[in-house]
Amino acid sequence: MLSVFAGGAAIGLLINSLAPEGSYMALPFYYHFVMGGFAFGAVFMATDPVTGSQTNSGKYVYGFLIGVVAIIIRVFNPGYPEGMMLSILLLNTFAPLIDYVVVERNIKRRLKRAALKQ
């Protein structure tokens, strides 16, 4: 849940810093947290244990990317102003891939550590 807000804040700050003056992209990052369904999606929808990542570090990556994609959809697609649910659906498809990468990194790290001990 915290990583969703961290991802939203990070991309919101980046977009806000690159936005021209008077643009719709110049919206402060914290406005995104209270507009639309961002907070609802971060608290109730993204924390679903069945469809999200299962590994601990994968959960952080999963949440961070949900926040990033939600703000990108909201800012750059004015025809679809609410991007939270779409970003959750998109990242649900990538959750197994995130878990796979995390597990493979842990296996490589442990094999390297075991080789150093011998």
N, CA, C and O atoms as a Tinker XYZ file with bonds, in Angstrom:
   472  protein
     1  N      0.830000   -1.184000    0.000000    73     2
     2  CA     0.000000    0.000000    0.000000    64     1     3
     3  C      0.878000    1.253000    0.000000    63     2     4     5
     4  O      0.613000    2.206000   -0.733000    81     3
     5  N      1.904000    1.241000    0.812000    73     3     6
     6  CA     2.805000    2.393000    0.865000    64     5     7
     7  C      3.567000    2.560000   -0.447000    63     6     8     9
     8  O      3.836000    3.682000   -0.875000    81     7
     9  N      3.913000    1.446000   -1.079000    73     7    10
    10  CA     4.668000    1.549000   -2.328000    64     9    11
    11  C      3.819000    2.112000   -3.466000    63    10    12    13
    12  O      4.366000    2.713000   -4.391000    81    11
    13  N      2.504000    1.933000   -3.422000    73    11    14
    14  CA     1.636000    2.534000   -4.438000    64    13    15
    15  C      1.701000    4.049000   -4.324000    63    14    16    17
    16  O      1.819000    4.747000   -5.331000    81    15
    17  N      1.623000    4.558000   -3.099000    73    15    18
    18  CA     1.712000    6.001000   -2.900000    64    17    19
    19  C      3.112000    6.523000   -3.219000    63    18    20    21
    20  O      3.258000    7.636000   -3.725000    81    19
    21  N      4.143000    5.725000   -2.928000    73    19    22
    22  CA     5.508000    6.144000   -3.261000    64    21    23
    23  C      5.701000    6.228000   -4.773000    63    22    24    25
    24  O      6.316000    7.172000   -5.270000    81    23
    25  N      5.182000    5.255000   -5.498000    73    23    26
    26  CA     5.272000    5.290000   -6.959000    64    25    27
    27  C      4.489000    6.443000   -7.552000    63    26    28    29
    28  O      4.946000    7.094000   -8.492000    81    27
    29  N      3.300000    6.700000   -7.001000    73    27    30
    30  CA     2.503000    7.837000   -7.465000    64    29    31
    31  C      3.177000    9.161000   -7.189000    63    30    32    33
    32  O      3.146000   10.071000   -8.016000    81    31
    33  N      3.794000    9.266000   -6.008000    73    31    34
    34  CA     4.490000   10.507000   -5.664000    64    33    35
    35  C      5.723000   10.707000   -6.541000    63    34    36    37
    36  O      6.000000   11.824000   -6.978000    81    35
    37  N      6.459000    9.633000   -6.799000    73    35    38
    38  CA     7.677000    9.752000   -7.606000    64    37    39
    39  C      7.363000   10.209000   -9.026000    63    38    40    41
    40  O      7.987000   11.143000   -9.528000    81    39
    41  N      6.410000    9.564000   -9.670000    73    39    42
    42  CA     6.101000    9.950000  -11.051000    64    41    43
    43  C      5.359000   11.278000  -11.079000    63    42    44    45
    44  O      5.499000   12.039000  -12.036000    81    43
    45  N      4.571000   11.571000  -10.047000    73    43    46
    46  CA     3.893000   12.867000   -9.979000    64    45    47
    47  C      4.877000   14.016000   -9.858000    63    46    48    49
    48  O      4.713000   15.051000  -10.504000    81    47
    49  N      5.906000   13.834000   -9.027000    73    47    50
    50  CA     6.948000   14.859000   -8.902000    64    49    51
    51  C      7.728000   15.017000  -10.203000    63    50    52    53
    52  O      8.052000   16.135000  -10.605000    81    51
    53  N      8.027000   13.901000  -10.859000    73    51    54
    54  CA     8.770000   13.963000  -12.116000    64    53    55
    55  C      7.965000   14.677000  -13.200000    63    54    56    57
    56  O      8.493000   15.543000  -13.898000    81    55
    57  N      6.710000   14.323000  -13.340000    73    55    58
    58  CA     5.868000   14.966000  -14.354000    64    57    59
    59  C      5.670000   16.437000  -14.025000    63    58    60    61
    60  O      5.694000   17.285000  -14.917000    81    59
    61  N      5.476000   16.742000  -12.746000    73    59    62
    62  CA     5.275000   18.128000  -12.327000    64    61    63
    63  C      6.520000   18.970000  -12.590000    63    62    64    65
    64  O      6.407000   20.137000  -12.966000    81    63
    65  N      7.699000   18.395000  -12.398000    73    63    66
    66  CA     8.925000   19.160000  -12.627000    64    65    67
    67  C      9.197000   19.384000  -14.117000    63    66    68    69
    68  O      9.844000   20.364000  -14.484000    81    67
    69  N      8.714000   18.496000  -14.967000    73    67    70
    70  CA     8.932000   18.630000  -16.408000    64    69    71
    71  C      7.803000   19.370000  -17.120000    63    70    72    73
    72  O      7.917000   19.670000  -18.309000    81    71
    73  N      6.730000   19.662000  -16.418000    73    71    74
    74  CA     5.550000   20.265000  -17.045000    64    73    75
    75  C      5.765000   21.746000  -17.320000    63    74    76    77
    76  O      6.365000   22.451000  -16.508000    81    75
    77  N      5.280000   22.216000  -18.455000    73    75    78
    78  CA     5.320000   23.660000  -18.710000    64    77    79
    79  C      4.342000   24.393000  -17.787000    63    78    80    81
    80  O      3.369000   23.814000  -17.303000    81    79
    81  N      4.618000   25.648000  -17.561000    73    79    82
    82  CA     3.782000   26.453000  -16.660000    64    81    83
    83  C      2.368000   26.577000  -17.218000    63    82    84    85
    84  O      2.185000   26.840000  -18.406000    81    83
    85  N      1.383000   26.389000  -16.370000    73    83    86
    86  CA    -0.010000   26.510000  -16.768000    64    85    87
    87  C     -0.565000   25.283000  -17.457000    63    86    88    89
    88  O     -1.696000   25.312000  -17.942000    81    87
    89  N      0.192000   24.214000  -17.512000    73    87    90
    90  CA    -0.247000   22.989000  -18.162000    64    89    91
    91  C     -1.060000   22.146000  -17.191000    63    90    92    93
    92  O     -0.963000   22.312000  -15.975000    81    91
    93  N     -1.846000   21.258000  -17.728000    73    91    94
    94  CA    -2.593000   20.338000  -16.868000    64    93    95
    95  C     -1.661000   19.344000  -16.177000    63    94    96    97
    96  O     -2.055000   18.710000  -15.198000    81    95
    97  N     -0.430000   19.202000  -16.674000    73    95    98
    98  CA     0.538000   18.313000  -16.042000    64    97    99
    99  C      1.187000   18.944000  -14.819000    63    98   100   101
   100  O      1.897000   18.262000  -14.080000    81    99
   101  N      0.959000   20.229000  -14.594000    73    99   102
   102  CA     1.577000   20.923000  -13.470000    64   101   103
   103  C      0.811000   20.714000  -12.167000    63   102   104   105
   104  O      1.025000   21.455000  -11.208000    81   103
   105  N     -0.056000   19.744000  -12.113000    73   103   106
   106  CA    -0.822000   19.419000  -10.921000    64   105   107
   107  C      0.119000   18.852000   -9.861000    63   106   108   109
   108  O      0.895000   17.948000  -10.171000    81   107
   109  N      0.080000   19.348000   -8.618000    73   107   110
   110  CA     0.956000   18.797000   -7.571000    64   109   111
   111  C      0.697000   17.307000   -7.352000    63   110   112   113
   112  O     -0.422000   16.831000   -7.542000    81   111
   113  N      1.728000   16.581000   -6.956000    73   111   114
   114  CA     1.621000   15.125000   -6.855000    64   113   115
   115  C      0.595000   14.687000   -5.828000    63   114   116   117
   116  O     -0.049000   13.654000   -6.011000    81   115
   117  N      0.425000   15.437000   -4.763000    73   115   118
   118  CA    -0.500000   15.019000   -3.708000    64   117   119
   119  C     -1.957000   15.211000   -4.110000    63   118   120   121
   120  O     -2.836000   14.644000   -3.461000    81   119
   121  N     -2.245000   15.972000   -5.133000    73   119   122
   122  CA    -3.620000   16.082000   -5.636000    64   121   123
   123  C     -4.096000   14.751000   -6.222000    63   122   124   125
   124  O     -5.279000   14.418000   -6.150000    81   123
   125  N     -3.176000   14.009000   -6.793000    73   123   126
   126  CA    -3.549000   12.731000   -7.398000    64   125   127
   127  C     -4.030000   11.731000   -6.346000    63   126   128   129
   128  O     -4.820000   10.839000   -6.654000    81   127
   129  N     -3.561000   11.874000   -5.116000    73   127   130
   130  CA    -3.938000   10.928000   -4.072000    64   129   131
   131  C     -5.392000   11.068000   -3.652000    63   130   132   133
   132  O     -6.008000   10.097000   -3.211000    81   131
   133  N     -5.942000   12.260000   -3.785000    73   131   134
   134  CA    -7.318000   12.489000   -3.333000    64   133   135
   135  C     -8.302000   12.634000   -4.487000    63   134   136   137
   136  O     -9.506000   12.740000   -4.257000    81   135
   137  N     -7.818000   12.642000   -5.705000    73   135   138
   138  CA    -8.703000   12.750000   -6.872000    64   137   139
   139  C     -9.054000   11.357000   -7.376000    63   138   140   141
   140  O     -8.192000   10.482000   -7.455000    81   139
   141  N    -10.295000   11.161000   -7.709000    73   139   142
   142  CA   -10.711000    9.898000   -8.297000    64   141   143
   143  C    -10.580000    8.742000   -7.328000    63   142   144   145
   144  O    -10.813000    8.890000   -6.128000    81   143
   145  N    -10.212000    7.612000   -7.849000    73   143   146
   146  CA   -10.151000    6.402000   -7.045000    64   145   147
   147  C     -8.752000    5.968000   -6.686000    63   146   148   149
   148  O     -8.532000    4.784000   -6.431000    81   147
   149  N     -7.788000    6.887000   -6.656000    73   147   150
   150  CA    -6.405000    6.494000   -6.377000    64   149   151
   151  C     -6.268000    5.905000   -4.978000    63   150   152   153
   152  O     -5.706000    4.822000   -4.815000    81   151
   153  N     -6.777000    6.606000   -3.970000    73   151   154
   154  CA    -6.656000    6.119000   -2.592000    64   153   155
   155  C     -7.454000    4.834000   -2.399000    63   154   156   157
   156  O     -6.987000    3.905000   -1.740000    81   155
   157  N     -8.650000    4.778000   -2.967000    73   155   158
   158  CA    -9.460000    3.559000   -2.863000    64   157   159
   159  C     -8.745000    2.375000   -3.507000    63   158   160   161
   160  O     -8.688000    1.287000   -2.935000    81   159
   161  N     -8.209000    2.596000   -4.688000    73   159   162
   162  CA    -7.504000    1.522000   -5.376000    64   161   163
   163  C     -6.247000    1.091000   -4.647000    63   162   164   165
   164  O     -5.930000   -0.098000   -4.605000    81   163
   165  N     -5.527000    2.045000   -4.072000    73   163   166
   166  CA    -4.291000    1.715000   -3.361000    64   165   167
   167  C     -4.565000    0.933000   -2.086000    63   166   168   169
   168  O     -3.813000    0.022000   -1.739000    81   167
   169  N     -5.637000    1.284000   -1.389000    73   167   170
   170  CA    -5.909000    0.656000   -0.096000    64   169   171
   171  C     -6.675000   -0.654000   -0.247000    63   170   172   173
   172  O     -6.333000   -1.643000    0.402000    81   171
   173  N     -7.691000   -0.679000   -1.082000    73   171   174
   174  CA    -8.571000   -1.841000   -1.126000    64   173   175
   175  C     -8.355000   -2.759000   -2.326000    63   174   176   177
   176  O     -8.531000   -3.971000   -2.203000    81   175
   177  N     -7.985000   -2.224000   -3.462000    73   175   178
   178  CA    -7.909000   -3.047000   -4.668000    64   177   179
   179  C     -6.510000   -3.628000   -4.898000    63   178   180   181
   180  O     -6.378000   -4.807000   -5.225000    81   179
   181  N     -5.480000   -2.820000   -4.731000    73   179   182
   182  CA    -4.115000   -3.277000   -5.024000    64   181   183
   183  C     -3.594000   -4.253000   -3.975000    63   182   184   185
   184  O     -2.614000   -4.955000   -4.222000    81   183
   185  N     -4.228000   -4.307000   -2.817000    73   183   186
   186  CA    -3.755000   -5.187000   -1.748000    64   185   187
   187  C     -4.373000   -6.572000   -1.808000    63   186   188   189
   188  O     -4.241000   -7.342000   -0.857000    81   187
   189  N     -5.037000   -6.906000   -2.890000    73   187   190
   190  CA    -5.646000   -8.227000   -3.039000    64   189   191
   191  C     -4.551000   -9.290000   -3.051000    63   190   192   193
   192  O     -3.685000   -9.256000   -3.925000    81   191
   193  N     -4.564000  -10.232000   -2.111000    73   191   194
   194  CA    -3.461000  -11.194000   -2.025000    64   193   195
   195  C     -3.478000  -12.263000   -3.114000    63   194   196   197
   196  O     -2.461000  -12.919000   -3.337000    81   195
   197  N     -4.592000  -12.453000   -3.787000    73   195   198
   198  CA    -4.684000  -13.535000   -4.764000    64   197   199
   199  C     -4.041000  -13.149000   -6.088000    63   198   200   201
   200  O     -3.312000  -13.949000   -6.675000    81   199
   201  N     -4.298000  -11.945000   -6.565000    73   199   202
   202  CA    -3.835000  -11.567000   -7.898000    64   201   203
   203  C     -2.523000  -10.801000   -7.889000    63   202   204   205
   204  O     -1.922000  -10.624000   -8.948000    81   203
   205  N     -2.061000  -10.346000   -6.751000    73   203   206
   206  CA    -0.825000   -9.574000   -6.673000    64   205   207
   207  C      0.394000  -10.464000   -6.552000    63   206   208   209
   208  O      0.296000  -11.689000   -6.612000    81   207
   209  N      1.538000   -9.837000   -6.382000    73   207   210
   210  CA     2.788000  -10.569000   -6.205000    64   209   211
   211  C      2.779000  -11.302000   -4.870000    63   210   212   213
   212  O      2.162000  -10.853000   -3.905000    81   211
   213  N      3.467000  -12.427000   -4.831000    73   211   214
   214  CA     3.492000  -13.241000   -3.621000    64   213   215
   215  C      4.773000  -13.048000   -2.813000    63   214   216   217
   216  O      4.768000  -13.259000   -1.600000    81   215
   217  N      5.861000  -12.654000   -3.454000    73   215   218
   218  CA     7.120000  -12.459000   -2.740000    64   217   219
   219  C      7.132000  -11.086000   -2.078000    63   218   220   221
   220  O      6.461000  -10.161000   -2.535000    81   219
   221  N      7.895000  -10.961000   -1.007000    73   219   222
   222  CA     7.902000   -9.701000   -0.256000    64   221   223
   223  C      8.469000   -8.547000   -1.068000    63   222   224   225
   224  O      7.846000   -7.488000   -1.145000    81   223
   225  N      9.632000   -8.727000   -1.672000    73   223   226
   226  CA    10.190000   -7.632000   -2.464000    64   225   227
   227  C      9.406000   -7.431000   -3.758000    63   226   228   229
   228  O      9.380000   -6.323000   -4.293000    81   227
   229  N      8.774000   -8.473000   -4.263000    73   227   230
   230  CA     7.922000   -8.342000   -5.434000    64   229   231
   231  C      6.695000   -7.490000   -5.155000    63   230   232   233
   232  O      6.193000   -6.807000   -6.047000    81   231
   233  N      6.210000   -7.528000   -3.919000    73   231   234
   234  CA     5.058000   -6.701000   -3.543000    64   233   235
   235  C      5.407000   -5.218000   -3.605000    63   234   236   237
   236  O      4.574000   -4.398000   -3.990000    81   235
   237  N      6.635000   -4.874000   -3.226000    73   235   238
   238  CA     7.053000   -3.469000   -3.296000    64   237   239
   239  C      7.150000   -2.999000   -4.750000    63   238   240   241
   240  O      6.696000   -1.906000   -5.091000    81   239
   241  N      7.738000   -3.823000   -5.587000    73   239   242
   242  CA     7.859000   -3.473000   -7.009000    64   241   243
   243  C      6.480000   -3.382000   -7.646000    63   242   244   245
   244  O      6.202000   -2.453000   -8.405000    81   243
   245  N      5.628000   -4.333000   -7.344000    73   243   246
   246  CA     4.261000   -4.375000   -7.866000    64   245   247
   247  C      3.498000   -3.109000   -7.483000    63   246   248   249
   248  O      2.867000   -2.485000   -8.336000    81   247
   249  N      3.550000   -2.729000   -6.217000    73   247   250
   250  CA     2.849000   -1.529000   -5.763000    64   249   251
   251  C      3.416000   -0.260000   -6.364000    63   250   252   253
   252  O      2.668000    0.629000   -6.772000    81   251
   253  N      4.744000   -0.172000   -6.423000    73   251   254
   254  CA     5.380000    1.012000   -6.991000    64   253   255
   255  C      4.969000    1.197000   -8.448000    63   254   256   257
   256  O      4.647000    2.307000   -8.873000    81   255
   257  N      4.981000    0.117000   -9.204000    73   255   258
   258  CA     4.606000    0.205000  -10.616000    64   257   259
   259  C      3.125000    0.522000  -10.799000    63   258   260   261
   260  O      2.758000    1.194000  -11.763000    81   259
   261  N      2.273000    0.055000   -9.898000    73   259   262
   262  CA     0.854000    0.420000   -9.971000    64   261   263
   263  C      0.698000    1.923000   -9.821000    63   262   264   265
   264  O     -0.044000    2.549000  -10.578000    81   263
   265  N      1.394000    2.512000   -8.846000    73   263   266
   266  CA     1.322000    3.960000   -8.660000    64   265   267
   267  C      1.840000    4.725000   -9.861000    63   266   268   269
   268  O      1.248000    5.725000  -10.268000    81   267
   269  N      2.936000    4.264000  -10.427000    73   267   270
   270  CA     3.525000    4.932000  -11.593000    64   269   271
   271  C      2.585000    4.865000  -12.795000    63   270   272   273
   272  O      2.322000    5.883000  -13.436000    81   271
   273  N      2.087000    3.687000  -13.096000    73   271   274
   274  CA     1.226000    3.517000  -14.270000    64   273   275
   275  C     -0.094000    4.267000  -14.095000    63   274   276   277
   276  O     -0.622000    4.821000  -15.059000    81   275
   277  N     -0.627000    4.291000  -12.879000    73   275   278
   278  CA    -1.892000    4.999000  -12.641000    64   277   279
   279  C     -1.756000    6.488000  -12.922000    63   278   280   281
   280  O     -2.640000    7.082000  -13.539000    81   279
   281  N     -0.668000    7.096000  -12.479000    73   279   282
   282  CA    -0.478000    8.532000  -12.709000    64   281   283
   283  C     -0.180000    8.802000  -14.179000    63   282   284   285
   284  O     -0.649000    9.800000  -14.727000    81   283
   285  N      0.585000    7.938000  -14.821000    73   283   286
   286  CA     0.865000    8.125000  -16.249000    64   285   287
   287  C     -0.423000    8.057000  -17.064000    63   286   288   289
   288  O     -0.642000    8.885000  -17.948000    81   287
   289  N     -1.270000    7.082000  -16.775000    73   287   290
   290  CA    -2.544000    6.980000  -17.499000    64   289   291
   291  C     -3.403000    8.202000  -17.228000    63   290   292   293
   292  O     -4.027000    8.739000  -18.144000    81   291
   293  N     -3.442000    8.641000  -15.994000    73   291   294
   294  CA    -4.286000    9.779000  -15.629000    64   293   295
   295  C     -3.815000   11.067000  -16.297000    63   294   296   297
   296  O     -4.639000   11.857000  -16.759000    81   295
   297  N     -2.516000   11.287000  -16.353000    73   295   298
   298  CA    -1.992000   12.558000  -16.860000    64   297   299
   299  C     -1.946000   12.588000  -18.388000    63   298   300   301
   300  O     -2.331000   13.586000  -18.998000    81   299
   301  N     -1.487000   11.523000  -18.999000    73   299   302
   302  CA    -1.258000   11.554000  -20.443000    64   301   303
   303  C     -2.427000   11.055000  -21.281000    63   302   304   305
   304  O     -2.344000   11.074000  -22.509000    81   303
   305  N     -3.495000   10.617000  -20.667000    73   303   306
   306  CA    -4.666000   10.167000  -21.413000    64   305   307
   307  C     -5.900000   10.888000  -20.888000    63   306   308   309
   308  O     -6.606000   10.352000  -20.034000    81   307
   309  N     -6.172000   12.083000  -21.377000    73   307   310
   310  CA    -7.318000   12.833000  -20.855000    64   309   311
   311  C     -8.661000   12.185000  -21.169000    63   310   312   313
   312  O     -9.664000   12.542000  -20.551000    81   311
   313  N     -8.711000   11.260000  -22.096000    73   311   314
   314  CA    -9.952000   10.554000  -22.396000    64   313   315
   315  C    -10.299000    9.511000  -21.349000    63   314   316   317
   316  O    -11.448000    9.076000  -21.262000    81   315
   317  N     -9.322000    9.106000  -20.556000    73   315   318
   318  CA    -9.532000    8.114000  -19.501000    64   317   319
   319  C     -8.943000    8.679000  -18.214000    63   318   320   321
   320  O     -7.810000    8.351000  -17.861000    81   319
   321  N     -9.694000    9.523000  -17.504000    73   319   322
   322  CA    -9.122000   10.252000  -16.373000    64   321   323
   323  C     -8.834000    9.395000  -15.145000    63   322   324   325
   324  O     -8.089000    9.822000  -14.263000    81   323
   325  N     -9.398000    8.217000  -15.069000    73   323   326
   326  CA    -9.152000    7.378000  -13.902000    64   325   327
   327  C     -8.337000    6.168000  -14.316000    63   326   328   329
   328  O     -8.857000    5.244000  -14.941000    81   327
   329  N     -7.071000    6.174000  -13.969000    73   327   330
   330  CA    -6.185000    5.113000  -14.418000    64   329   331
   331  C     -5.854000    4.074000  -13.377000    63   330   332   333
   332  O     -5.089000    3.151000  -13.655000    81   331
   333  N     -6.411000    4.197000  -12.177000    73   331   334
   334  CA    -6.028000    3.286000  -11.099000    64   333   335
   335  C     -6.469000    1.851000  -11.378000    63   334   336   337
   336  O     -5.669000    0.922000  -11.265000    81   335
   337  N     -7.706000    1.672000  -11.731000    73   335   338
   338  CA    -8.192000    0.306000  -11.953000    64   337   339
   339  C     -7.517000   -0.336000  -13.168000    63   338   340   341
   340  O     -7.222000   -1.531000  -13.155000    81   339
   341  N     -7.277000    0.447000  -14.205000    73   339   342
   342  CA    -6.580000   -0.084000  -15.374000    64   341   343
   343  C     -5.141000   -0.457000  -15.025000    63   342   344   345
   344  O     -4.639000   -1.477000  -15.496000    81   343
   345  N     -4.476000    0.350000  -14.212000    73   343   346
   346  CA    -3.100000    0.022000  -13.838000    64   345   347
   347  C     -3.051000   -1.227000  -12.963000    63   346   348   349
   348  O     -2.113000   -2.016000  -13.076000    81   347
   349  N     -4.037000   -1.421000  -12.096000    73   347   350
   350  CA    -4.083000   -2.644000  -11.291000    64   349   351
   351  C     -4.280000   -3.857000  -12.193000    63   350   352   353
   352  O     -3.629000   -4.886000  -12.008000    81   351
   353  N     -5.176000   -3.737000  -13.166000    73   351   354
   354  CA    -5.384000   -4.854000  -14.097000    64   353   355
   355  C     -4.132000   -5.155000  -14.915000    63   354   356   357
   356  O     -3.785000   -6.319000  -15.115000    81   355
   357  N     -3.457000   -4.113000  -15.387000    73   355   358
   358  CA    -2.233000   -4.328000  -16.160000    64   357   359
   359  C     -1.149000   -4.993000  -15.319000    63   358   360   361
   360  O     -0.489000   -5.926000  -15.777000    81   359
   361  N     -0.967000   -4.520000  -14.101000    73   359   362
   362  CA     0.089000   -5.082000  -13.256000    64   361   363
   363  C     -0.280000   -6.452000  -12.715000    63   362   364   365
   364  O      0.611000   -7.220000  -12.354000    81   363
   365  N     -1.565000   -6.787000  -12.647000    73   363   366
   366  CA    -1.948000   -8.146000  -12.268000    64   365   367
   367  C     -1.446000   -9.154000  -13.293000    63   366   368   369
   368  O     -1.130000  -10.291000  -12.942000    81   367
   369  N     -1.370000   -8.751000  -14.543000    73   367   370
   370  CA    -0.845000   -9.662000  -15.559000    64   369   371
   371  C      0.667000   -9.827000  -15.436000    63   370   372   373
   372  O      1.211000  -10.851000  -15.848000    81   371
   373  N      1.348000   -8.831000  -14.875000    73   371   374
   374  CA     2.798000   -8.904000  -14.726000    64   373   375
   375  C      3.243000   -9.406000  -13.357000    63   374   376   377
   376  O      4.442000   -9.572000  -13.135000    81   375
   377  N      2.325000   -9.653000  -12.440000    73   375   378
   378  CA     2.685000  -10.103000  -11.094000    64   377   379
   379  C      3.455000  -11.426000  -11.108000    63   378   380   381
   380  O      4.446000  -11.538000  -10.387000    81   379
   381  N      3.053000  -12.433000  -11.890000    73   379   382
   382  CA     3.865000  -13.656000  -11.927000    64   381   383
   383  C      5.275000  -13.423000  -12.475000    63   382   384   385
   384  O      6.226000  -14.056000  -12.018000    81   383
   385  N      5.413000  -12.535000  -13.434000    73   383   386
   386  CA     6.735000  -12.222000  -13.975000    64   385   387
   387  C      7.603000  -11.531000  -12.921000    63   386   388   389
   388  O      8.793000  -11.825000  -12.805000    81   387
   389  N      7.015000  -10.626000  -12.163000    73   387   390
   390  CA     7.752000   -9.956000  -11.088000    64   389   391
   391  C      8.214000  -10.981000  -10.060000    63   390   392   393
   392  O      9.364000  -10.941000   -9.622000    81   391
   393  N      7.329000  -11.901000   -9.671000    73   391   394
   394  CA     7.708000  -12.950000   -8.722000    64   393   395
   395  C      8.808000  -13.842000   -9.285000    63   394   396   397
   396  O      9.728000  -14.224000   -8.561000    81   395
   397  N      8.721000  -14.172000  -10.555000    73   395   398
   398  CA     9.741000  -15.009000  -11.183000    64   397   399
   399  C     11.107000  -14.331000  -11.136000    63   398   400   401
   400  O     12.105000  -14.969000  -10.802000    81   399
   401  N     11.156000  -13.049000  -11.467000    73   399   402
   402  CA    12.425000  -12.312000  -11.461000    64   401   403
   403  C     12.992000  -12.239000  -10.044000    63   402   404   405
   404  O     14.196000  -12.403000   -9.851000    81   403
   405  N     12.144000  -11.995000   -9.064000    73   403   406
   406  CA    12.607000  -11.908000   -7.675000    64   405   407
   407  C     13.159000  -13.252000   -7.207000    63   406   408   409
   408  O     14.212000  -13.296000   -6.572000    81   407
   409  N     12.472000  -14.335000   -7.507000    73   407   410
   410  CA    12.934000  -15.660000   -7.092000    64   409   411
   411  C     14.244000  -16.015000   -7.790000    63   410   412   413
   412  O     15.154000  -16.546000   -7.154000    81   411
   413  N     14.351000  -15.731000   -9.076000    73   411   414
   414  CA    15.593000  -16.023000   -9.799000    64   413   415
   415  C     16.766000  -15.209000   -9.258000    63   414   416   417
   416  O     17.880000  -15.722000   -9.158000    81   415
   417  N     16.524000  -13.949000   -8.908000    73   415   418
   418  CA    17.592000  -13.133000   -8.308000    64   417   419
   419  C     18.030000  -13.714000   -6.974000    63   418   420   421
   420  O     19.223000  -13.735000   -6.672000    81   419
   421  N     17.087000  -14.184000   -6.175000    73   419   422
   422  CA    17.438000  -14.786000   -4.889000    64   421   423
   423  C     18.220000  -16.078000   -5.073000    63   422   424   425
   424  O     19.163000  -16.341000   -4.327000    81   423
   425  N     17.845000  -16.880000   -6.047000    73   423   426
   426  CA    18.572000  -18.122000   -6.309000    64   425   427
   427  C     20.005000  -17.817000   -6.727000    63   426   428   429
   428  O     20.939000  -18.437000   -6.218000    81   427
   429  N     20.193000  -16.879000   -7.641000    73   427   430
   430  CA    21.546000  -16.520000   -8.086000    64   429   431
   431  C     22.378000  -15.965000   -6.937000    63   430   432   433
   432  O     23.561000  -16.280000   -6.812000    81   431
   433  N     21.760000  -15.141000   -6.101000    73   431   434
   434  CA    22.484000  -14.561000   -4.963000    64   433   435
   435  C     22.898000  -15.646000   -3.976000    63   434   436   437
   436  O     24.017000  -15.618000   -3.462000    81   435
   437  N     22.014000  -16.599000   -3.705000    73   435   438
   438  CA    22.344000  -17.672000   -2.763000    64   437   439
   439  C     23.378000  -18.628000   -3.335000    63   438   440   441
   440  O     24.237000  -19.113000   -2.598000    81   439
   441  N     23.316000  -18.909000   -4.628000    73   439   442
   442  CA    24.334000  -19.764000   -5.238000    64   441   443
   443  C     25.701000  -19.102000   -5.202000    63   442   444   445
   444  O     26.712000  -19.763000   -4.967000    81   443
   445  N     25.730000  -17.806000   -5.434000    73   443   446
   446  CA    26.994000  -17.079000   -5.373000    64   445   447
   447  C     27.555000  -17.092000   -3.953000    63   446   448   449
   448  O     28.759000  -17.258000   -3.757000    81   447
   449  N     26.680000  -16.918000   -2.971000    73   447   450
   450  CA    27.112000  -16.940000   -1.575000    64   449   451
   451  C     27.593000  -18.333000   -1.180000    63   450   452   453
   452  O     28.574000  -18.454000   -0.447000    81   451
   453  N     26.924000  -19.385000   -1.649000    73   451   454
   454  CA    27.335000  -20.752000   -1.344000    64   453   455
   455  C     28.675000  -21.078000   -1.996000    63   454   456   457
   456  O     29.477000  -21.812000   -1.419000    81   455
   457  N     28.928000  -20.548000   -3.180000    73   455   458
   458  CA    30.203000  -20.796000   -3.856000    64   457   459
   459  C     31.347000  -20.105000   -3.131000    63   458   460   461
   460  O     32.468000  -20.615000   -3.134000    81   459
   461  N     31.096000  -18.967000   -2.515000    73   459   462
   462  CA    32.139000  -18.261000   -1.777000    64   461   463
   463  C     32.501000  -18.978000   -0.486000    63   462   464   465
   464  O     33.643000  -18.888000   -0.036000    81   463
   465  N     31.561000  -19.681000    0.116000    73   463   466
   466  CA    31.823000  -20.375000    1.380000    64   465   467
   467  C     32.664000  -21.626000    1.177000    63   466   468   469
   468  O     33.341000  -22.065000    2.107000    81   467
   469  N     32.639000  -22.205000   -0.008000    73   467   470
   470  CA    33.370000  -23.462000   -0.227000    64   469   471
   471  C     34.788000  -23.245000   -0.552000    63   470   472
   472  O     35.527000  -24.207000   -0.762000    81   471
